[in-house]
Amino acid sequence: MDRLSMYYPTRMIKQIGMIGEGNFCQVQKVEQVGPEGDERVAAMKACHVSNELKGTQAGRMASIEILHEARILAGFSNYTFITMFYGICFDEPIPKLIMELCPYGSVESYVTNKEVTITTAEKILIAHDIACGMQHLEECFCVHRDLAARNCLISAKGIVKVADFGLSRQARELESEKLRFNEFKARKFFLYIKGLKYE
Protein backbone atom coordinates (compact mmCIF):
# COMPACT_ATOMS: atom_id res chain seq x y z
CA MET A 1 0.00 0.00 0.00
CA ASP A 2 1.38 3.43 -0.98
CA ARG A 3 1.90 5.35 2.27
CA LEU A 4 0.95 8.70 0.71
CA SER A 5 -2.37 7.26 -0.48
CA MET A 6 -3.34 6.50 3.13
CA TYR A 7 -3.61 10.16 4.15
CA TYR A 8 -6.90 11.96 3.56
CA PRO A 9 -7.84 15.57 4.37
CA THR A 10 -11.17 16.01 6.12
CA ARG A 11 -12.58 17.82 3.06
CA MET A 12 -12.46 14.47 1.21
CA ILE A 13 -14.73 12.86 3.82
CA LYS A 14 -18.50 13.41 3.92
CA GLN A 15 -20.26 12.19 7.05
CA ILE A 16 -23.50 10.30 6.42
CA GLY A 17 -24.59 9.04 9.82
CA MET A 18 -23.68 7.35 13.07
CA ILE A 19 -23.04 3.60 13.13
CA GLY A 20 -22.24 3.13 16.81
CA GLU A 21 -20.18 4.37 19.71
CA GLY A 22 -18.32 3.10 22.75
CA ASN A 23 -16.75 4.61 25.85
CA PHE A 24 -13.92 6.32 23.99
CA CYS A 25 -14.70 6.31 20.27
CA GLN A 26 -17.53 6.56 17.80
CA VAL A 27 -17.86 5.07 14.34
CA GLN A 28 -19.60 6.96 11.55
CA LYS A 29 -20.66 6.04 8.05
CA VAL A 30 -18.94 8.32 5.55
CA GLU A 31 -18.42 8.86 1.84
CA GLN A 32 -14.76 8.97 0.92
CA VAL A 33 -13.12 10.30 -2.21
CA GLY A 34 -10.33 7.88 -3.11
CA PRO A 35 -6.84 8.81 -4.33
CA GLU A 36 -7.98 8.58 -7.97
CA GLY A 37 -11.18 10.58 -7.46
CA ASP A 38 -13.42 7.55 -7.05
CA GLU A 39 -16.02 7.60 -4.28
CA ARG A 40 -16.71 4.81 -1.82
CA VAL A 41 -18.67 4.35 1.37
CA ALA A 42 -16.50 3.70 4.40
CA ALA A 43 -16.47 3.72 8.20
CA MET A 44 -14.67 6.44 10.16
CA LYS A 45 -13.48 5.86 13.72
CA ALA A 46 -12.92 8.95 15.86
CA CYS A 47 -12.47 9.76 19.52
CA HIS A 48 -15.25 11.61 21.32
CA VAL A 49 -15.18 15.44 21.48
CA SER A 50 -12.00 15.83 19.46
CA ASN A 51 -11.99 19.63 19.61
CA GLU A 52 -12.25 19.72 23.40
CA LEU A 53 -9.22 17.46 23.68
CA LYS A 54 -7.02 19.77 21.60
CA GLY A 55 -3.76 20.56 23.33
CA THR A 56 -4.50 18.44 26.42
CA GLN A 57 -2.68 15.40 27.74
CA ALA A 58 -5.84 13.35 27.10
CA GLY A 59 -5.80 14.58 23.50
CA ARG A 60 -2.19 13.58 23.02
CA MET A 61 -2.88 10.12 24.45
CA ALA A 62 -5.93 9.73 22.19
CA SER A 63 -3.83 10.66 19.17
CA ILE A 64 -1.17 8.12 20.15
CA GLU A 65 -3.78 5.35 20.49
CA ILE A 66 -5.37 6.17 17.12
CA LEU A 67 -1.97 6.25 15.40
CA HIS A 68 -1.03 2.98 17.09
CA GLU A 69 -4.17 1.31 15.74
CA ALA A 70 -3.46 2.74 12.28
CA ARG A 71 0.06 1.31 12.38
CA ILE A 72 -1.31 -2.11 13.36
CA LEU A 73 -3.89 -2.07 10.55
CA ALA A 74 -1.43 -0.84 7.92
CA GLY A 75 0.93 -3.69 8.79
CA PHE A 76 -1.39 -6.45 7.59
CA SER A 77 -0.84 -7.95 4.15
CA ASN A 78 -4.14 -9.80 3.76
CA TYR A 79 -7.47 -8.17 4.54
CA THR A 80 -9.73 -11.05 3.51
CA PHE A 81 -10.74 -11.75 7.11
CA ILE A 82 -9.65 -8.44 8.66
CA THR A 83 -11.35 -5.07 8.20
CA MET A 84 -9.65 -3.24 5.36
CA PHE A 85 -7.66 -0.14 6.31
CA TYR A 86 -8.20 2.73 3.86
CA GLY A 87 -6.32 5.54 5.54
CA ILE A 88 -6.27 8.25 8.15
CA CYS A 89 -7.44 11.86 8.45
CA PHE A 90 -4.49 13.82 9.79
CA ASP A 91 -5.47 17.50 9.50
CA GLU A 92 -7.45 17.76 12.76
CA PRO A 93 -6.27 17.81 16.40
CA ILE A 94 -6.93 14.10 16.78
CA PRO A 95 -6.55 11.72 13.79
CA LYS A 96 -9.44 9.64 12.49
CA LEU A 97 -9.26 6.16 10.99
CA ILE A 98 -10.93 5.37 7.66
CA MET A 99 -11.82 1.70 7.30
CA GLU A 100 -13.95 -0.73 5.35
CA LEU A 101 -17.66 -0.47 6.09
CA CYS A 102 -19.20 -3.77 7.20
CA PRO A 103 -22.91 -3.03 6.67
CA TYR A 104 -24.32 -6.11 8.42
CA GLY A 105 -22.94 -5.19 11.81
CA SER A 106 -21.30 -7.35 14.42
CA VAL A 107 -21.55 -11.09 14.91
CA GLU A 108 -22.91 -10.38 18.39
CA SER A 109 -25.91 -8.44 17.06
CA TYR A 110 -26.49 -11.08 14.39
CA VAL A 111 -26.49 -14.12 16.66
CA THR A 112 -28.64 -12.39 19.31
CA ASN A 113 -31.28 -11.30 16.79
CA LYS A 114 -34.33 -13.39 17.62
CA GLU A 115 -35.72 -12.87 14.12
CA VAL A 116 -32.75 -14.69 12.58
CA THR A 117 -32.36 -18.47 12.57
CA ILE A 118 -28.70 -19.44 12.35
CA THR A 119 -27.92 -22.83 10.87
CA THR A 120 -25.06 -25.07 11.92
CA ALA A 121 -23.36 -24.41 8.58
CA GLU A 122 -23.46 -20.64 9.23
CA LYS A 123 -21.95 -21.13 12.69
CA ILE A 124 -19.11 -23.14 11.16
CA LEU A 125 -18.51 -20.44 8.52
CA ILE A 126 -18.45 -17.72 11.18
CA ALA A 127 -15.94 -19.69 13.25
CA HIS A 128 -13.86 -20.40 10.12
CA ASP A 129 -13.67 -16.74 9.10
CA ILE A 130 -12.68 -15.59 12.60
CA ALA A 131 -10.05 -18.34 12.86
CA CYS A 132 -8.58 -17.31 9.48
CA GLY A 133 -8.42 -13.68 10.62
CA MET A 134 -6.67 -14.65 13.85
CA GLN A 135 -4.28 -16.88 11.91
CA HIS A 136 -3.18 -13.88 9.85
CA LEU A 137 -2.66 -11.88 13.05
CA GLU A 138 -0.39 -14.66 14.28
CA GLU A 139 1.53 -14.58 11.01
CA CYS A 140 2.04 -10.85 11.53
CA PHE A 141 3.09 -11.38 15.18
CA CYS A 142 0.09 -9.39 16.37
CA VAL A 143 -1.97 -10.11 19.50
CA HIS A 144 -5.55 -8.79 19.36
CA ARG A 145 -6.24 -8.81 23.14
CA ASP A 146 -9.95 -8.02 22.75
CA LEU A 147 -11.40 -10.70 20.49
CA ALA A 148 -15.16 -10.91 21.02
CA ALA A 149 -18.30 -11.33 18.94
CA ARG A 150 -18.87 -7.56 19.16
CA ASN A 151 -15.50 -6.98 17.47
CA CYS A 152 -16.13 -9.33 14.55
CA LEU A 153 -18.03 -7.62 11.72
CA ILE A 154 -19.96 -8.98 8.75
CA SER A 155 -18.86 -7.48 5.45
CA ALA A 156 -20.96 -6.66 2.39
CA LYS A 157 -19.98 -10.05 0.94
CA GLY A 158 -21.01 -11.91 4.08
CA ILE A 159 -17.44 -12.56 5.25
CA VAL A 160 -16.84 -12.21 8.97
CA LYS A 161 -13.88 -9.91 9.63
CA VAL A 162 -11.88 -9.34 12.79
CA ALA A 163 -12.05 -5.65 13.75
CA ASP A 164 -11.22 -3.11 16.48
CA PHE A 165 -7.48 -3.22 17.06
CA GLY A 166 -7.37 -0.50 19.70
CA LEU A 167 -5.92 -2.85 22.32
CA SER A 168 -3.77 -4.87 19.92
CA ARG A 169 -0.03 -5.11 20.34
CA GLN A 170 2.85 -6.52 18.35
CA ALA A 171 4.62 -9.45 20.01
CA ARG A 172 7.76 -7.35 20.51
CA GLU A 173 5.71 -4.69 22.32
CA LEU A 174 4.25 -7.28 24.69
CA GLU A 175 7.73 -8.65 25.34
CA SER A 176 8.91 -5.12 26.17
CA GLU A 177 5.93 -4.63 28.52
CA LYS A 178 6.72 -7.95 30.19
CA LEU A 179 10.34 -6.90 30.75
CA ARG A 180 9.25 -3.58 32.26
CA PHE A 181 6.75 -5.35 34.53
CA ASN A 182 9.38 -7.86 35.69
CA GLU A 183 11.78 -4.99 36.36
CA PHE A 184 9.07 -3.25 38.41
CA LYS A 185 8.42 -6.41 40.45
CA ALA A 186 12.14 -6.90 41.06
CA ARG A 187 12.52 -3.29 42.25
CA LYS A 188 9.47 -3.62 44.51
CA PHE A 189 10.85 -6.86 45.98
CA PHE A 190 14.24 -5.21 46.57
CA LEU A 191 12.61 -2.32 48.43
CA TYR A 192 10.61 -4.79 50.52
CA ILE A 193 13.78 -6.73 51.49
CA LYS A 194 15.59 -3.45 52.19
CA GLY A 195 12.73 -2.41 54.46
CA LEU A 196 12.97 -5.66 56.40
CA LYS A 197 16.67 -5.09 56.89
CA TYR A 198 16.06 -1.96 58.97
CA GLU A 199 13.16 -3.30 61.04
C-alpha positions as CSV (number, residue, x, y, z in Angstrom):
1,M,0.0,0.0,0.0
2,D,1.4,3.4,-1.0
3,R,1.9,5.3,2.3
4,L,1.0,8.7,0.7
5,S,-2.4,7.3,-0.5
6,M,-3.3,6.5,3.1
7,Y,-3.6,10.2,4.2
8,Y,-6.9,12.0,3.6
9,P,-7.8,15.6,4.4
10,T,-11.2,16.0,6.1
11,R,-12.6,17.8,3.1
12,M,-12.5,14.5,1.2
13,I,-14.7,12.9,3.8
14,K,-18.5,13.4,3.9
15,Q,-20.3,12.2,7.1
16,I,-23.5,10.3,6.4
17,G,-24.6,9.0,9.8
18,M,-23.7,7.4,13.1
19,I,-23.0,3.6,13.1
20,G,-22.2,3.1,16.8
21,E,-20.2,4.4,19.7
22,G,-18.3,3.1,22.8
23,N,-16.7,4.6,25.8
24,F,-13.9,6.3,24.0
25,C,-14.7,6.3,20.3
26,Q,-17.5,6.6,17.8
27,V,-17.9,5.1,14.3
28,Q,-19.6,7.0,11.6
29,K,-20.7,6.0,8.1
30,V,-18.9,8.3,5.5
31,E,-18.4,8.9,1.8
32,Q,-14.8,9.0,0.9
33,V,-13.1,10.3,-2.2
34,G,-10.3,7.9,-3.1
35,P,-6.8,8.8,-4.3
36,E,-8.0,8.6,-8.0
37,G,-11.2,10.6,-7.5
38,D,-13.4,7.6,-7.1
39,E,-16.0,7.6,-4.3
40,R,-16.7,4.8,-1.8
41,V,-18.7,4.3,1.4
42,A,-16.5,3.7,4.4
43,A,-16.5,3.7,8.2
44,M,-14.7,6.4,10.2
45,K,-13.5,5.9,13.7
46,A,-12.9,9.0,15.9
47,C,-12.5,9.8,19.5
48,H,-15.2,11.6,21.3
49,V,-15.2,15.4,21.5
50,S,-12.0,15.8,19.5
51,N,-12.0,19.6,19.6
52,E,-12.2,19.7,23.4
53,L,-9.2,17.5,23.7
54,K,-7.0,19.8,21.6
55,G,-3.8,20.6,23.3
56,T,-4.5,18.4,26.4
57,Q,-2.7,15.4,27.7
58,A,-5.8,13.3,27.1
59,G,-5.8,14.6,23.5
60,R,-2.2,13.6,23.0
61,M,-2.9,10.1,24.4
62,A,-5.9,9.7,22.2
63,S,-3.8,10.7,19.2
64,I,-1.2,8.1,20.1
65,E,-3.8,5.4,20.5
66,I,-5.4,6.2,17.1
67,L,-2.0,6.2,15.4
68,H,-1.0,3.0,17.1
69,E,-4.2,1.3,15.7
70,A,-3.5,2.7,12.3
71,R,0.1,1.3,12.4
72,I,-1.3,-2.1,13.4
73,L,-3.9,-2.1,10.5
74,A,-1.4,-0.8,7.9
75,G,0.9,-3.7,8.8
76,F,-1.4,-6.4,7.6
77,S,-0.8,-7.9,4.1
78,N,-4.1,-9.8,3.8
79,Y,-7.5,-8.2,4.5
80,T,-9.7,-11.1,3.5
81,F,-10.7,-11.8,7.1
82,I,-9.7,-8.4,8.7
83,T,-11.3,-5.1,8.2
84,M,-9.7,-3.2,5.4
85,F,-7.7,-0.1,6.3
86,Y,-8.2,2.7,3.9
87,G,-6.3,5.5,5.5
88,I,-6.3,8.2,8.2
89,C,-7.4,11.9,8.5
90,F,-4.5,13.8,9.8
91,D,-5.5,17.5,9.5
92,E,-7.5,17.8,12.8
93,P,-6.3,17.8,16.4
94,I,-6.9,14.1,16.8
95,P,-6.5,11.7,13.8
96,K,-9.4,9.6,12.5
97,L,-9.3,6.2,11.0
98,I,-10.9,5.4,7.7
99,M,-11.8,1.7,7.3
100,E,-14.0,-0.7,5.3
101,L,-17.7,-0.5,6.1
102,C,-19.2,-3.8,7.2
103,P,-22.9,-3.0,6.7
104,Y,-24.3,-6.1,8.4
105,G,-22.9,-5.2,11.8
106,S,-21.3,-7.4,14.4
107,V,-21.5,-11.1,14.9
108,E,-22.9,-10.4,18.4
109,S,-25.9,-8.4,17.1
110,Y,-26.5,-11.1,14.4
111,V,-26.5,-14.1,16.7
112,T,-28.6,-12.4,19.3
113,N,-31.3,-11.3,16.8
114,K,-34.3,-13.4,17.6
115,E,-35.7,-12.9,14.1
116,V,-32.7,-14.7,12.6
117,T,-32.4,-18.5,12.6
118,I,-28.7,-19.4,12.3
119,T,-27.9,-22.8,10.9
120,T,-25.1,-25.1,11.9
121,A,-23.4,-24.4,8.6
122,E,-23.5,-20.6,9.2
123,K,-21.9,-21.1,12.7
124,I,-19.1,-23.1,11.2
125,L,-18.5,-20.4,8.5
126,I,-18.5,-17.7,11.2
127,A,-15.9,-19.7,13.2
128,H,-13.9,-20.4,10.1
129,D,-13.7,-16.7,9.1
130,I,-12.7,-15.6,12.6
131,A,-10.1,-18.3,12.9
132,C,-8.6,-17.3,9.5
133,G,-8.4,-13.7,10.6
134,M,-6.7,-14.7,13.8
135,Q,-4.3,-16.9,11.9
136,H,-3.2,-13.9,9.9
137,L,-2.7,-11.9,13.0
138,E,-0.4,-14.7,14.3
139,E,1.5,-14.6,11.0
140,C,2.0,-10.8,11.5
141,F,3.1,-11.4,15.2
142,C,0.1,-9.4,16.4
143,V,-2.0,-10.1,19.5
144,H,-5.5,-8.8,19.4
145,R,-6.2,-8.8,23.1
146,D,-9.9,-8.0,22.8
147,L,-11.4,-10.7,20.5
148,A,-15.2,-10.9,21.0
149,A,-18.3,-11.3,18.9
150,R,-18.9,-7.6,19.2
151,N,-15.5,-7.0,17.5
152,C,-16.1,-9.3,14.5
153,L,-18.0,-7.6,11.7
154,I,-20.0,-9.0,8.7
155,S,-18.9,-7.5,5.5
156,A,-21.0,-6.7,2.4
157,K,-20.0,-10.1,0.9
158,G,-21.0,-11.9,4.1
159,I,-17.4,-12.6,5.2
160,V,-16.8,-12.2,9.0
161,K,-13.9,-9.9,9.6
162,V,-11.9,-9.3,12.8
163,A,-12.0,-5.7,13.8
164,D,-11.2,-3.1,16.5
165,F,-7.5,-3.2,17.1
166,G,-7.4,-0.5,19.7
167,L,-5.9,-2.9,22.3
168,S,-3.8,-4.9,19.9
169,R,0.0,-5.1,20.3
170,Q,2.9,-6.5,18.4
171,A,4.6,-9.4,20.0
172,R,7.8,-7.3,20.5
173,E,5.7,-4.7,22.3
174,L,4.3,-7.3,24.7
175,E,7.7,-8.6,25.3
176,S,8.9,-5.1,26.2
177,E,5.9,-4.6,28.5
178,K,6.7,-7.9,30.2
179,L,10.3,-6.9,30.8
180,R,9.3,-3.6,32.3
181,F,6.8,-5.3,34.5
182,N,9.4,-7.9,35.7
183,E,11.8,-5.0,36.4
184,F,9.1,-3.2,38.4
185,K,8.4,-6.4,40.4
186,A,12.1,-6.9,41.1
187,R,12.5,-3.3,42.2
188,K,9.5,-3.6,44.5
189,F,10.8,-6.9,46.0
190,F,14.2,-5.2,46.6
191,L,12.6,-2.3,48.4
192,Y,10.6,-4.8,50.5
193,I,13.8,-6.7,51.5
194,K,15.6,-3.5,52.2
195,G,12.7,-2.4,54.5
196,L,13.0,-5.7,56.4
197,K,16.7,-5.1,56.9
198,Y,16.1,-2.0,59.0
199,E,13.2,-3.3,61.0
